[in-house]
């Protein structure tokens, strides 16, 4: 019985020490992801989840149950189309994965999604700056231009009628003087 207690990880009892070690490594990976991942942003969760499933990082019940939690979170979300959520592949536990390899693979996936987010953020900031410059240029052109526009139409119209009135007054005086 004491031997079985050594093979219990997070409520699961494993038949071999190798499987228990793999499960312990996956538990560390799951804890790392739970600490680092922002589960409020379901699009980021989808990217991380699909990457985890594609690369087959989790094989033990601990990892599979974490994937199932993420999958359920994505299914419950209204923002994500269920067709974009990959199915969880279940494989035999014979392929024991080393602790370092597991942590490296999880860190790599997480850093890739972080890099993609930073790239999108940088592109968004650049586009916003360009749009602000374009809007400022449009205001400068509008206020300094000679064409009639919504900002100066009343003034231009009054000046036009005033010049017509002045022309008519001058012509009237010229006719009266004859």
Secondary structure as UniProt FT lines:
FT   HELIX           2..6
FT   STRAND          8..9
FT   TURN            10..11
FT   STRAND          12..13
FT   HELIX           17..36
FT   TURN            39..40
FT   HELIX           42..55
FT   HELIX           61..76
FT   HELIX           82..84
FT   TURN            93..94
FT   HELIX           99..144
FT   TURN            150..152
FT   HELIX           153..177
//
